[in-house]
Amino acid sequence: MCKEKMFYSEENLVHVCLNEKHGVLCFFEPDSCWFAASENTALELGKLGIKFHFIPKNVFENAGLADFKCEYSDDPGKTGQNASSS
């Protein structure tokens, strides 16, 4: 949606983007399904006819992930940054 490179977890088969414009956004490969934490993003996925699950922000808060910061970076010398677009 935002066109930025997503972090990929090979172990979990999931792509993740934490861009603040759309909130937490994940793509789960095995069932080709998106997971959105922003209601607006979920609505946009629905308008596009894309299969998704809406996960309310409070679910992340209850799991202790409300202040989670991605430490992924394409540059191995840097941490605490989201992946940049290529």
PDB file with SEQRES, HELIX, SHEET and CRYST1 records, atoms N, CA, C and O in Angstrom:
SEQRES   1 A   86  MET CYS LYS GLU LYS MET PHE TYR SER GLU GLU ASN LEU          
SEQRES   2 A   86  VAL HIS VAL CYS LEU ASN GLU LYS HIS GLY VAL LEU CYS          
SEQRES   3 A   86  PHE PHE GLU PRO ASP SER CYS TRP PHE ALA ALA SER GLU          
SEQRES   4 A   86  ASN THR ALA LEU GLU LEU GLY LYS LEU GLY ILE LYS PHE          
SEQRES   5 A   86  HIS PHE ILE PRO LYS ASN VAL PHE GLU ASN ALA GLY LEU          
SEQRES   6 A   86  ALA ASP PHE LYS CYS GLU TYR SER ASP ASP PRO GLY LYS          
SEQRES   7 A   86  THR GLY GLN ASN ALA SER SER SER                              
HELIX    1 AA1 GLU A   29  ASP A   31  5                                   3    
HELIX    2 AA2 GLU A   39  LYS A   47  1                                   9    
HELIX    3 AA3 LYS A   57  ASN A   62  1                                   6    
SHEET    1 AA1 5 PHE A   7  SER A   9  0                                        
SHEET    2 AA1 5 VAL A  14  CYS A  17 -1                                        
SHEET    3 AA1 5 LEU A  25  PHE A  28 -1                                        
SHEET    4 AA1 5 CYS A  33  ALA A  36 -1                                        
SHEET    5 AA1 5 PHE A  52  PHE A  54  1                                        
CRYST1    1.000    1.000    1.000  90.00  90.00  90.00 P 1           1          
ATOM      1  N   MET A   1       0.817  -1.200   0.000  1.00  0.00           N  
ATOM      2  CA  MET A   1       0.000   0.000   0.000  1.00  0.00           C  
ATOM      3  C   MET A   1       0.856   1.257   0.000  1.00  0.00           C  
ATOM      4  O   MET A   1       0.556   2.209  -0.720  1.00  0.00           O  
ATOM      5  N   CYS A   2       1.916   1.271   0.798  1.00  0.00           N  
ATOM      6  CA  CYS A   2       2.743   2.470   0.866  1.00  0.00           C  
ATOM      7  C   CYS A   2       3.931   2.376  -0.087  1.00  0.00           C  
ATOM      8  O   CYS A   2       4.652   3.354  -0.288  1.00  0.00           O  
ATOM      9  N   LYS A   3       4.132   1.203  -0.670  1.00  0.00           N  
ATOM     10  CA  LYS A   3       5.214   0.959  -1.635  1.00  0.00           C  
ATOM     11  C   LYS A   3       6.599   0.882  -0.999  1.00  0.00           C  
ATOM     12  O   LYS A   3       7.603   0.846  -1.711  1.00  0.00           O  
ATOM     13  N   GLU A   4       6.665   0.857   0.344  1.00  0.00           N  
ATOM     14  CA  GLU A   4       7.958   0.696   1.005  1.00  0.00           C  
ATOM     15  C   GLU A   4       8.298  -0.780   1.103  1.00  0.00           C  
ATOM     16  O   GLU A   4       7.413  -1.635   1.099  1.00  0.00           O  
ATOM     17  N   LYS A   5       9.580  -1.068   1.191  1.00  0.00           N  
ATOM     18  CA  LYS A   5      10.022  -2.444   1.345  1.00  0.00           C  
ATOM     19  C   LYS A   5       9.570  -2.947   2.709  1.00  0.00           C  
ATOM     20  O   LYS A   5       9.689  -2.251   3.718  1.00  0.00           O  
ATOM     21  N   MET A   6       9.047  -4.176   2.719  1.00  0.00           N  
ATOM     22  CA  MET A   6       8.552  -4.749   3.963  1.00  0.00           C  
ATOM     23  C   MET A   6       9.601  -5.682   4.566  1.00  0.00           C  
ATOM     24  O   MET A   6      10.335  -6.354   3.841  1.00  0.00           O  
ATOM     25  N   PHE A   7       9.665  -5.716   5.896  1.00  0.00           N  
ATOM     26  CA  PHE A   7      10.505  -6.687   6.594  1.00  0.00           C  
ATOM     27  C   PHE A   7       9.903  -8.061   6.358  1.00  0.00           C  
ATOM     28  O   PHE A   7       8.685  -8.222   6.435  1.00  0.00           O  
ATOM     29  N   TYR A   8      10.741  -9.059   6.068  1.00  0.00           N  
ATOM     30  CA  TYR A   8      10.239 -10.414   5.840  1.00  0.00           C  
ATOM     31  C   TYR A   8      10.788 -11.358   6.895  1.00  0.00           C  
ATOM     32  O   TYR A   8      11.998 -11.436   7.106  1.00  0.00           O  
ATOM     33  N   SER A   9       9.891 -12.071   7.551  1.00  0.00           N  
ATOM     34  CA  SER A   9      10.274 -13.093   8.517  1.00  0.00           C  
ATOM     35  C   SER A   9      10.113 -14.455   7.849  1.00  0.00           C  
ATOM     36  O   SER A   9       9.001 -14.964   7.710  1.00  0.00           O  
ATOM     37  N   GLU A  10      11.227 -15.032   7.441  1.00  0.00           N  
ATOM     38  CA  GLU A  10      11.194 -16.339   6.773  1.00  0.00           C  
ATOM     39  C   GLU A  10      10.629 -17.412   7.699  1.00  0.00           C  
ATOM     40  O   GLU A  10       9.922 -18.317   7.257  1.00  0.00           O  
ATOM     41  N   GLU A  11      10.945 -17.302   8.975  1.00  0.00           N  
ATOM     42  CA  GLU A  11      10.478 -18.279   9.960  1.00  0.00           C  
ATOM     43  C   GLU A  11       8.950 -18.283  10.073  1.00  0.00           C  
ATOM     44  O   GLU A  11       8.334 -19.338  10.229  1.00  0.00           O  
ATOM     45  N   ASN A  12       8.346 -17.087   9.990  1.00  0.00           N  
ATOM     46  CA  ASN A  12       6.895 -16.957  10.151  1.00  0.00           C  
ATOM     47  C   ASN A  12       6.146 -16.778   8.835  1.00  0.00           C  
ATOM     48  O   ASN A  12       4.917 -16.722   8.826  1.00  0.00           O  
ATOM     49  N   LEU A  13       6.876 -16.687   7.727  1.00  0.00           N  
ATOM     50  CA  LEU A  13       6.290 -16.503   6.395  1.00  0.00           C  
ATOM     51  C   LEU A  13       5.400 -15.270   6.331  1.00  0.00           C  
ATOM     52  O   LEU A  13       4.327 -15.298   5.728  1.00  0.00           O  
ATOM     53  N   VAL A  14       5.852 -14.186   6.958  1.00  0.00           N  
ATOM     54  CA  VAL A  14       5.056 -12.960   7.004  1.00  0.00           C  
ATOM     55  C   VAL A  14       5.919 -11.751   6.619  1.00  0.00           C  
ATOM     56  O   VAL A  14       7.087 -11.652   6.994  1.00  0.00           O  
ATOM     57  N   HIS A  15       5.312 -10.849   5.868  1.00  0.00           N  
ATOM     58  CA  HIS A  15       5.924  -9.571   5.516  1.00  0.00           C  
ATOM     59  C   HIS A  15       5.285  -8.524   6.419  1.00  0.00           C  
ATOM     60  O   HIS A  15       4.074  -8.560   6.640  1.00  0.00           O  
ATOM     61  N   VAL A  16       6.086  -7.580   6.952  1.00  0.00           N  
ATOM     62  CA  VAL A  16       5.568  -6.592   7.889  1.00  0.00           C  
ATOM     63  C   VAL A  16       6.060  -5.195   7.517  1.00  0.00           C  
ATOM     64  O   VAL A  16       7.230  -5.006   7.182  1.00  0.00           O  
ATOM     65  N   CYS A  17       5.151  -4.217   7.581  1.00  0.00           N  
ATOM     66  CA  CYS A  17       5.509  -2.815   7.403  1.00  0.00           C  
ATOM     67  C   CYS A  17       4.903  -2.033   8.558  1.00  0.00           C  
ATOM     68  O   CYS A  17       3.750  -2.255   8.928  1.00  0.00           O  
ATOM     69  N   LEU A  18       5.682  -1.116   9.130  1.00  0.00           N  
ATOM     70  CA  LEU A  18       5.223  -0.329  10.271  1.00  0.00           C  
ATOM     71  C   LEU A  18       5.094   1.154   9.927  1.00  0.00           C  
ATOM     72  O   LEU A  18       5.151   2.005  10.815  1.00  0.00           O  
ATOM     73  N   ASN A  19       4.922   1.463   8.654  1.00  0.00           N  
ATOM     74  CA  ASN A  19       4.787   2.847   8.229  1.00  0.00           C  
ATOM     75  C   ASN A  19       3.643   3.501   8.994  1.00  0.00           C  
ATOM     76  O   ASN A  19       2.540   2.958   9.045  1.00  0.00           O  
ATOM     77  N   GLU A  20       3.898   4.657   9.587  1.00  0.00           N  
ATOM     78  CA  GLU A  20       2.882   5.328  10.413  1.00  0.00           C  
ATOM     79  C   GLU A  20       1.663   5.748   9.608  1.00  0.00           C  
ATOM     80  O   GLU A  20       0.585   5.920  10.178  1.00  0.00           O  
ATOM     81  N   LYS A  21       1.806   5.917   8.298  1.00  0.00           N  
ATOM     82  CA  LYS A  21       0.679   6.336   7.461  1.00  0.00           C  
ATOM     83  C   LYS A  21      -0.447   5.296   7.475  1.00  0.00           C  
ATOM     84  O   LYS A  21      -1.624   5.652   7.424  1.00  0.00           O  
ATOM     85  N   HIS A  22      -0.084   4.017   7.543  1.00  0.00           N  
ATOM     86  CA  HIS A  22      -1.098   2.962   7.513  1.00  0.00           C  
ATOM     87  C   HIS A  22      -1.110   2.092   8.755  1.00  0.00           C  
ATOM     88  O   HIS A  22      -1.937   1.185   8.850  1.00  0.00           O  
ATOM     89  N   GLY A  23      -0.231   2.332   9.702  1.00  0.00           N  
ATOM     90  CA  GLY A  23      -0.162   1.510  10.902  1.00  0.00           C  
ATOM     91  C   GLY A  23       0.440   0.149  10.594  1.00  0.00           C  
ATOM     92  O   GLY A  23       0.954  -0.068   9.496  1.00  0.00           O  
ATOM     93  N   VAL A  24       0.382  -0.758  11.541  1.00  0.00           N  
ATOM     94  CA  VAL A  24       0.938  -2.098  11.344  1.00  0.00           C  
ATOM     95  C   VAL A  24       0.188  -2.772  10.198  1.00  0.00           C  
ATOM     96  O   VAL A  24      -1.041  -2.843  10.195  1.00  0.00           O  
ATOM     97  N   LEU A  25       0.952  -3.261   9.232  1.00  0.00           N  
ATOM     98  CA  LEU A  25       0.372  -3.936   8.075  1.00  0.00           C  
ATOM     99  C   LEU A  25       1.211  -5.175   7.799  1.00  0.00           C  
ATOM    100  O   LEU A  25       2.428  -5.082   7.635  1.00  0.00           O  
ATOM    101  N   CYS A  26       0.562  -6.337   7.746  1.00  0.00           N  
ATOM    102  CA  CYS A  26       1.267  -7.604   7.539  1.00  0.00           C  
ATOM    103  C   CYS A  26       0.634  -8.378   6.388  1.00  0.00           C  
ATOM    104  O   CYS A  26      -0.568  -8.291   6.139  1.00  0.00           O  
ATOM    105  N   PHE A  27       1.474  -9.134   5.700  1.00  0.00           N  
ATOM    106  CA  PHE A  27       0.986 -10.031   4.653  1.00  0.00           C  
ATOM    107  C   PHE A  27       1.465 -11.430   4.992  1.00  0.00           C  
ATOM    108  O   PHE A  27       2.668 -11.676   5.078  1.00  0.00           O  
ATOM    109  N   PHE A  28       0.524 -12.353   5.188  1.00  0.00           N  
ATOM    110  CA  PHE A  28       0.836 -13.730   5.553  1.00  0.00           C  
ATOM    111  C   PHE A  28       0.808 -14.584   4.296  1.00  0.00           C  
ATOM    112  O   PHE A  28      -0.250 -14.769   3.694  1.00  0.00           O  
ATOM    113  N   GLU A  29       1.974 -15.112   3.893  1.00  0.00           N  
ATOM    114  CA  GLU A  29       2.108 -15.840   2.633  1.00  0.00           C  
ATOM    115  C   GLU A  29       1.237 -17.090   2.493  1.00  0.00           C  
ATOM    116  O   GLU A  29       0.597 -17.259   1.455  1.00  0.00           O  
ATOM    117  N   PRO A  30       1.186 -17.977   3.501  1.00  0.00           N  
ATOM    118  CA  PRO A  30       0.469 -19.238   3.295  1.00  0.00           C  
ATOM    119  C   PRO A  30      -0.982 -19.095   2.832  1.00  0.00           C  
ATOM    120  O   PRO A  30      -1.466 -19.920   2.058  1.00  0.00           O  
ATOM    121  N   ASP A  31      -1.682 -18.055   3.300  1.00  0.00           N  
ATOM    122  CA  ASP A  31      -3.068 -17.902   2.851  1.00  0.00           C  
ATOM    123  C   ASP A  31      -3.289 -16.603   2.064  1.00  0.00           C  
ATOM    124  O   ASP A  31      -4.428 -16.220   1.797  1.00  0.00           O  
ATOM    125  N   SER A  32      -2.202 -15.936   1.700  1.00  0.00           N  
ATOM    126  CA  SER A  32      -2.268 -14.688   0.915  1.00  0.00           C  
ATOM    127  C   SER A  32      -3.249 -13.690   1.519  1.00  0.00           C  
ATOM    128  O   SER A  32      -4.098 -13.137   0.820  1.00  0.00           O  
ATOM    129  N   CYS A  33      -3.123 -13.467   2.816  1.00  0.00           N  
ATOM    130  CA  CYS A  33      -4.046 -12.598   3.529  1.00  0.00           C  
ATOM    131  C   CYS A  33      -3.290 -11.457   4.214  1.00  0.00           C  
ATOM    132  O   CYS A  33      -2.186 -11.647   4.724  1.00  0.00           O  
ATOM    133  N   TRP A  34      -3.899 -10.274   4.216  1.00  0.00           N  
ATOM    134  CA  TRP A  34      -3.340  -9.102   4.879  1.00  0.00           C  
ATOM    135  C   TRP A  34      -3.938  -8.954   6.277  1.00  0.00           C  
ATOM    136  O   TRP A  34      -5.068  -9.370   6.531  1.00  0.00           O  
ATOM    137  N   PHE A  35      -3.156  -8.352   7.178  1.00  0.00           N  
ATOM    138  CA  PHE A  35      -3.590  -8.020   8.525  1.00  0.00           C  
ATOM    139  C   PHE A  35      -3.326  -6.538   8.723  1.00  0.00           C  
ATOM    140  O   PHE A  35      -2.195  -6.084   8.550  1.00  0.00           O  
ATOM    141  N   ALA A  36      -4.351  -5.781   9.084  1.00  0.00           N  
ATOM    142  CA  ALA A  36      -4.218  -4.339   9.259  1.00  0.00           C  
ATOM    143  C   ALA A  36      -4.643  -3.933  10.658  1.00  0.00           C  
ATOM    144  O   ALA A  36      -5.654  -4.411  11.173  1.00  0.00           O  
ATOM    145  N   ALA A  37      -3.860  -3.040  11.277  1.00  0.00           N  
ATOM    146  CA  ALA A  37      -4.188  -2.546  12.613  1.00  0.00           C  
ATOM    147  C   ALA A  37      -4.908  -1.205  12.560  1.00  0.00           C  
ATOM    148  O   ALA A  37      -5.433  -0.744  13.574  1.00  0.00           O  
ATOM    149  N   SER A  38      -4.937  -0.578  11.395  1.00  0.00           N  
ATOM    150  CA  SER A  38      -5.629   0.693  11.220  1.00  0.00           C  
ATOM    151  C   SER A  38      -6.975   0.448  10.539  1.00  0.00           C  
ATOM    152  O   SER A  38      -7.050  -0.222   9.509  1.00  0.00           O  
ATOM    153  N   GLU A  39      -8.023   0.993  11.123  1.00  0.00           N  
ATOM    154  CA  GLU A  39      -9.349   0.810  10.541  1.00  0.00           C  
ATOM    155  C   GLU A  39      -9.423   1.397   9.129  1.00  0.00           C  
ATOM    156  O   GLU A  39     -10.039   0.806   8.243  1.00  0.00           O  
ATOM    157  N   ASN A  40      -8.795   2.558   8.920  1.00  0.00           N  
ATOM    158  CA  ASN A  40      -8.798   3.175   7.588  1.00  0.00           C  
ATOM    159  C   ASN A  40      -8.092   2.300   6.565  1.00  0.00           C  
ATOM    160  O   ASN A  40      -8.547   2.169   5.429  1.00  0.00           O  
ATOM    161  N   THR A  41      -6.976   1.701   6.973  1.00  0.00           N  
ATOM    162  CA  THR A  41      -6.244   0.808   6.068  1.00  0.00           C  
ATOM    163  C   THR A  41      -7.085  -0.424   5.755  1.00  0.00           C  
ATOM    164  O   THR A  41      -7.127  -0.875   4.611  1.00  0.00           O  
ATOM    165  N   ALA A  42      -7.747  -0.962   6.759  1.00  0.00           N  
ATOM    166  CA  ALA A  42      -8.617  -2.125   6.548  1.00  0.00           C  
ATOM    167  C   ALA A  42      -9.742  -1.783   5.573  1.00  0.00           C  
ATOM    168  O   ALA A  42     -10.066  -2.579   4.691  1.00  0.00           O  
ATOM    169  N   LEU A  43     -10.333  -0.608   5.729  1.00  0.00           N  
ATOM    170  CA  LEU A  43     -11.398  -0.182   4.820  1.00  0.00           C  
ATOM    171  C   LEU A  43     -10.873  -0.048   3.391  1.00  0.00           C  
ATOM    172  O   LEU A  43     -11.555  -0.416   2.435  1.00  0.00           O  
ATOM    173  N   GLU A  44      -9.662   0.480   3.252  1.00  0.00           N  
ATOM    174  CA  GLU A  44      -9.060   0.626   1.919  1.00  0.00           C  
ATOM    175  C   GLU A  44      -8.803  -0.734   1.283  1.00  0.00           C  
ATOM    176  O   GLU A  44      -9.054  -0.916   0.092  1.00  0.00           O  
ATOM    177  N   LEU A  45      -8.306  -1.689   2.062  1.00  0.00           N  
ATOM    178  CA  LEU A  45      -8.095  -3.048   1.551  1.00  0.00           C  
ATOM    179  C   LEU A  45      -9.425  -3.644   1.080  1.00  0.00           C  
ATOM    180  O   LEU A  45      -9.496  -4.276   0.026  1.00  0.00           O  
ATOM    181  N   GLY A  46     -10.467  -3.433   1.872  1.00  0.00           N  
ATOM    182  CA  GLY A  46     -11.793  -3.940   1.511  1.00  0.00           C  
ATOM    183  C   GLY A  46     -12.300  -3.329   0.211  1.00  0.00           C  
ATOM    184  O   GLY A  46     -12.860  -4.036  -0.626  1.00  0.00           O  
ATOM    185  N   LYS A  47     -12.111  -2.030   0.032  1.00  0.00           N  
ATOM    186  CA  LYS A  47     -12.536  -1.347  -1.195  1.00  0.00           C  
ATOM    187  C   LYS A  47     -11.812  -1.908  -2.417  1.00  0.00           C  
ATOM    188  O   LYS A  47     -12.361  -1.950  -3.518  1.00  0.00           O  
ATOM    189  N   LEU A  48     -10.569  -2.337  -2.201  1.00  0.00           N  
ATOM    190  CA  LEU A  48      -9.769  -2.886  -3.304  1.00  0.00           C  
ATOM    191  C   LEU A  48     -10.064  -4.368  -3.551  1.00  0.00           C  
ATOM    192  O   LEU A  48      -9.517  -4.966  -4.477  1.00  0.00           O  
ATOM    193  N   GLY A  49     -10.933  -4.958  -2.716  1.00  0.00           N  
ATOM    194  CA  GLY A  49     -11.278  -6.372  -2.866  1.00  0.00           C  
ATOM    195  C   GLY A  49     -10.182  -7.315  -2.405  1.00  0.00           C  
ATOM    196  O   GLY A  49     -10.105  -8.458  -2.856  1.00  0.00           O  
ATOM    197  N   ILE A  50      -9.331  -6.831  -1.500  1.00  0.00           N  
ATOM    198  CA  ILE A  50      -8.209  -7.625  -1.000  1.00  0.00           C  
ATOM    199  C   ILE A  50      -8.615  -8.337   0.290  1.00  0.00           C  
ATOM    200  O   ILE A  50      -9.219  -7.731   1.174  1.00  0.00           O  
ATOM    201  N   LYS A  51      -8.283  -9.617   0.393  1.00  0.00           N  
ATOM    202  CA  LYS A  51      -8.592 -10.408   1.597  1.00  0.00           C  
ATOM    203  C   LYS A  51      -7.749  -9.885   2.765  1.00  0.00           C  
ATOM    204  O   LYS A  51      -6.530  -9.754   2.648  1.00  0.00           O  
ATOM    205  N   PHE A  52      -8.417  -9.586   3.905  1.00  0.00           N  
ATOM    206  CA  PHE A  52      -7.704  -9.035   5.054  1.00  0.00           C  
ATOM    207  C   PHE A  52      -8.418  -9.371   6.355  1.00  0.00           C  
ATOM    208  O   PHE A  52      -9.569  -9.807   6.366  1.00  0.00           O  
ATOM    209  N   HIS A  53      -7.701  -9.154   7.444  1.00  0.00           N  
ATOM    210  CA  HIS A  53      -8.258  -9.216   8.801  1.00  0.00           C  
ATOM    211  C   HIS A  53      -7.920  -7.892   9.463  1.00  0.00           C  
ATOM    212  O   HIS A  53      -6.792  -7.411   9.359  1.00  0.00           O  
ATOM    213  N   PHE A  54      -8.887  -7.307  10.139  1.00  0.00           N  
ATOM    214  CA  PHE A  54      -8.664  -6.082  10.902  1.00  0.00           C  
ATOM    215  C   PHE A  54      -8.324  -6.476  12.329  1.00  0.00           C  
ATOM    216  O   PHE A  54      -9.073  -7.213  12.970  1.00  0.00           O  
ATOM    217  N   ILE A  55      -7.194  -5.985  12.826  1.00  0.00           N  
ATOM    218  CA  ILE A  55      -6.768  -6.261  14.199  1.00  0.00           C  
ATOM    219  C   ILE A  55      -6.757  -4.927  14.938  1.00  0.00           C  
ATOM    220  O   ILE A  55      -5.849  -4.123  14.732  1.00  0.00           O  
ATOM    221  N   PRO A  56      -7.742  -4.675  15.793  1.00  0.00           N  
ATOM    222  CA  PRO A  56      -7.808  -3.382  16.489  1.00  0.00           C  
ATOM    223  C   PRO A  56      -6.549  -3.075  17.288  1.00  0.00           C  
ATOM    224  O   PRO A  56      -5.886  -3.975  17.804  1.00  0.00           O  
ATOM    225  N   LYS A  57      -6.234  -1.796  17.379  1.00  0.00           N  
ATOM    226  CA  LYS A  57      -5.036  -1.333  18.079  1.00  0.00           C  
ATOM    227  C   LYS A  57      -4.952  -1.881  19.499  1.00  0.00           C  
ATOM    228  O   LYS A  57      -3.861  -2.178  19.986  1.00  0.00           O  
ATOM    229  N   ASN A  58      -6.111  -2.018  20.173  1.00  0.00           N  
ATOM    230  CA  ASN A  58      -6.082  -2.485  21.560  1.00  0.00           C  
ATOM    231  C   ASN A  58      -5.556  -3.914  21.675  1.00  0.00           C  
ATOM    232  O   ASN A  58      -5.071  -4.299  22.739  1.00  0.00           O  
ATOM    233  N   VAL A  59      -5.639  -4.704  20.613  1.00  0.00           N  
ATOM    234  CA  VAL A  59      -5.077  -6.054  20.645  1.00  0.00           C  
ATOM    235  C   VAL A  59      -3.562  -5.966  20.798  1.00  0.00           C  
ATOM    236  O   VAL A  59      -2.964  -6.723  21.563  1.00  0.00           O  
ATOM    237  N   PHE A  60      -2.949  -5.041  20.070  1.00  0.00           N  
ATOM    238  CA  PHE A  60      -1.503  -4.843  20.197  1.00  0.00           C  
ATOM    239  C   PHE A  60      -1.151  -4.278  21.569  1.00  0.00           C  
ATOM    240  O   PHE A  60      -0.143  -4.661  22.163  1.00  0.00           O  
ATOM    241  N   GLU A  61      -1.982  -3.369  22.070  1.00  0.00           N  
ATOM    242  CA  GLU A  61      -1.747  -2.804  23.405  1.00  0.00           C  
ATOM    243  C   GLU A  61      -1.838  -3.891  24.467  1.00  0.00           C  
ATOM    244  O   GLU A  61      -1.002  -3.945  25.369  1.00  0.00           O  
ATOM    245  N   ASN A  62      -2.846  -4.761  24.371  1.00  0.00           N  
ATOM    246  CA  ASN A  62      -3.017  -5.844  25.345  1.00  0.00           C  
ATOM    247  C   ASN A  62      -1.882  -6.848  25.281  1.00  0.00           C  
ATOM    248  O   ASN A  62      -1.574  -7.504  26.276  1.00  0.00           O  
ATOM    249  N   ALA A  63      -1.256  -6.974  24.118  1.00  0.00           N  
ATOM    250  CA  ALA A  63      -0.144  -7.909  23.956  1.00  0.00           C  
ATOM    251  C   ALA A  63       1.188  -7.261  24.326  1.00  0.00           C  
ATOM    252  O   ALA A  63       2.240  -7.893  24.228  1.00  0.00           O  
ATOM    253  N   GLY A  64       1.139  -5.992  24.753  1.00  0.00           N  
ATOM    254  CA  GLY A  64       2.371  -5.298  25.127  1.00  0.00           C  
ATOM    255  C   GLY A  64       3.170  -4.826  23.926  1.00  0.00           C  
ATOM    256  O   GLY A  64       4.370  -4.575  24.045  1.00  0.00           O  
ATOM    257  N   LEU A  65       2.524  -4.700  22.766  1.00  0.00           N  
ATOM    258  CA  LEU A  65       3.231  -4.297  21.552  1.00  0.00           C  
ATOM    259  C   LEU A  65       2.900  -2.866  21.124  1.00  0.00           C  
ATOM    260  O   LEU A  65       3.271  -2.459  20.022  1.00  0.00           O  
ATOM    261  N   ALA A  66       2.230  -2.114  21.947  1.00  0.00           N  
ATOM    262  CA  ALA A  66       1.796  -0.773  21.564  1.00  0.00           C  
ATOM    263  C   ALA A  66       2.973   0.127  21.222  1.00  0.00           C  
ATOM    264  O   ALA A  66       2.876   0.954  20.316  1.00  0.00           O  
ATOM    265  N   ASP A  67       4.068  -0.022  21.926  1.00  0.00           N  
ATOM    266  CA  ASP A  67       5.234   0.830  21.682  1.00  0.00           C  
ATOM    267  C   ASP A  67       6.336   0.108  20.934  1.00  0.00           C  
ATOM    268  O   ASP A  67       7.494   0.521  20.985  1.00  0.00           O  
ATOM    269  N   PHE A  68       5.991  -0.966  20.241  1.00  0.00           N  
ATOM    270  CA  PHE A  68       6.976  -1.741  19.495  1.00  0.00           C  
ATOM    271  C   PHE A  68       7.611  -0.891  18.405  1.00  0.00           C  
ATOM    272  O   PHE A  68       6.912  -0.192  17.671  1.00  0.00           O  
ATOM    273  N   LYS A  69       8.917  -0.947  18.301  1.00  0.00           N  
ATOM    274  CA  LYS A  69       9.648  -0.257  17.241  1.00  0.00           C  
ATOM    275  C   LYS A  69      10.421  -1.295  16.448  1.00  0.00           C  
ATOM    276  O   LYS A  69      11.122  -2.131  17.019  1.00  0.00           O  
ATOM    277  N   CYS A  70      10.293  -1.238  15.150  1.00  0.00           N  
ATOM    278  CA  CYS A  70      11.003  -2.173  14.297  1.00  0.00           C  
ATOM    279  C   CYS A  70      12.488  -1.844  14.298  1.00  0.00           C  
ATOM    280  O   CYS A  70      12.867  -0.688  14.110  1.00  0.00           O  
ATOM    281  N   GLU A  71      13.326  -2.843  14.506  1.00  0.00           N  
ATOM    282  CA  GLU A  71      14.764  -2.634  14.495  1.00  0.00           C  
ATOM    283  C   GLU A  71      15.389  -3.109  13.205  1.00  0.00           C  
ATOM    284  O   GLU A  71      16.612  -3.204  13.103  1.00  0.00           O  
ATOM    285  N   TYR A  72      14.564  -3.408  12.219  1.00  0.00           N  
ATOM    286  CA  TYR A  72      15.039  -3.868  10.926  1.00  0.00           C  
ATOM    287  C   TYR A  72      15.575  -2.723  10.093  1.00  0.00           C  
ATOM    288  O   TYR A  72      15.011  -1.629  10.094  1.00  0.00           O  
ATOM    289  N   SER A  73      16.638  -2.966   9.398  1.00  0.00           N  
ATOM    290  CA  SER A  73      17.190  -2.000   8.462  1.00  0.00           C  
ATOM    291  C   SER A  73      17.921  -2.751   7.371  1.00  0.00           C  
ATOM    292  O   SER A  73      18.537  -3.784   7.634  1.00  0.00           O  
ATOM    293  N   ASP A  74      17.862  -2.246   6.148  1.00  0.00           N  
ATOM    294  CA  ASP A  74      18.621  -2.852   5.055  1.00  0.00           C  
ATOM    295  C   ASP A  74      20.116  -2.690   5.286  1.00  0.00           C  
ATOM    296  O   ASP A  74      20.915  -3.481   4.783  1.00  0.00           O  
ATOM    297  N   ASP A  75      20.493  -1.677   6.040  1.00  0.00           N  
ATOM    298  CA  ASP A  75      21.893  -1.391   6.329  1.00  0.00           C  
ATOM    299  C   ASP A  75      22.271  -2.069   7.640  1.00  0.00           C  
ATOM    300  O   ASP A  75      21.781  -1.667   8.696  1.00  0.00           O  
ATOM    301  N   PRO A  76      23.140  -3.098   7.599  1.00  0.00           N  
ATOM    302  CA  PRO A  76      23.477  -3.823   8.835  1.00  0.00           C  
ATOM    303  C   PRO A  76      24.150  -2.941   9.883  1.00  0.00           C  
ATOM    304  O   PRO A  76      24.231  -3.330  11.048  1.00  0.00           O  
ATOM    305  N   GLY A  77      24.628  -1.772   9.497  1.00  0.00           N  
ATOM    306  CA  GLY A  77      25.285  -0.872  10.449  1.00  0.00           C  
ATOM    307  C   GLY A  77      24.308   0.003  11.204  1.00  0.00           C  
ATOM    308  O   GLY A  77      24.706   0.715  12.126  1.00  0.00           O  
ATOM    309  N   LYS A  78      23.022  -0.033  10.832  1.00  0.00           N  
ATOM    310  CA  LYS A  78      22.019   0.807  11.479  1.00  0.00           C  
ATOM    311  C   LYS A  78      20.934  -0.058  12.092  1.00  0.00           C  
ATOM    312  O   LYS A  78      20.609  -1.119  11.560  1.00  0.00           O  
ATOM    313  N   THR A  79      20.363   0.391  13.222  1.00  0.00           N  
ATOM    314  CA  THR A  79      19.230  -0.298  13.843  1.00  0.00           C  
ATOM    315  C   THR A  79      18.209   0.737  14.228  1.00  0.00           C  
ATOM    316  O   THR A  79      18.484   1.937  14.210  1.00  0.00           O  
ATOM    317  N   GLY A  80      17.013   0.267  14.582  1.00  0.00           N  
ATOM    318  CA  GLY A  80      15.970   1.151  15.029  1.00  0.00           C  
ATOM    319  C   GLY A  80      15.317   1.947  13.918  1.00  0.00           C  
ATOM    320  O   GLY A  80      14.659   2.956  14.173  1.00  0.00           O  
ATOM    321  N   GLN A  81      15.498   1.490  12.665  1.00  0.00           N  
ATOM    322  CA  GLN A  81      14.894   2.180  11.537  1.00  0.00           C  
ATOM    323  C   GLN A  81      14.063   1.208  10.744  1.00  0.00           C  
ATOM    324  O   GLN A  81      14.403   0.029  10.645  1.00  0.00           O  
ATOM    325  N   ASN A  82      12.984   1.684  10.184  1.00  0.00           N  
ATOM    326  CA  ASN A  82      12.178   0.848   9.289  1.00  0.00           C  
ATOM    327  C   ASN A  82      12.927   0.687   7.987  1.00  0.00           C  
ATOM    328  O   ASN A  82      13.792   1.494   7.648  1.00  0.00           O  
ATOM    329  N   ALA A  83      12.591  -0.348   7.270  1.00  0.00           N  
ATOM    330  CA  ALA A  83      13.205  -0.566   5.964  1.00  0.00           C  
ATOM    331  C   ALA A  83      12.862   0.607   5.069  1.00  0.00           C  
ATOM    332  O   ALA A  83      11.756   1.145   5.128  1.00  0.00           O  
ATOM    333  N   SER A  84      13.806   0.996   4.250  1.00  0.00           N  
ATOM    334  CA  SER A  84      13.553   2.098   3.326  1.00  0.00           C  
ATOM    335  C   SER A  84      13.155   1.555   1.977  1.00  0.00           C  
ATOM    336  O   SER A  84      13.424   0.399   1.649  1.00  0.00           O  
ATOM    337  N   SER A  85      12.511   2.400   1.200  1.00  0.00           N  
ATOM    338  CA  SER A  85      12.102   1.960  -0.135  1.00  0.00           C  
ATOM    339  C   SER A  85      13.309   1.832  -1.024  1.00  0.00           C  
ATOM    340  O   SER A  85      14.314   2.518  -0.837  1.00  0.00           O  
ATOM    341  N   SER A  86      13.201   0.936  -2.007  1.00  0.00           N  
ATOM    342  CA  SER A  86      14.339   0.736  -2.893  1.00  0.00           C  
ATOM    343  C   SER A  86      14.048   1.207  -4.274  1.00  0.00           C  
ATOM    344  O   SER A  86      14.905   1.111  -5.152  1.00  0.00           O  
TER     345      SER A  86                                                      
END                                                                             
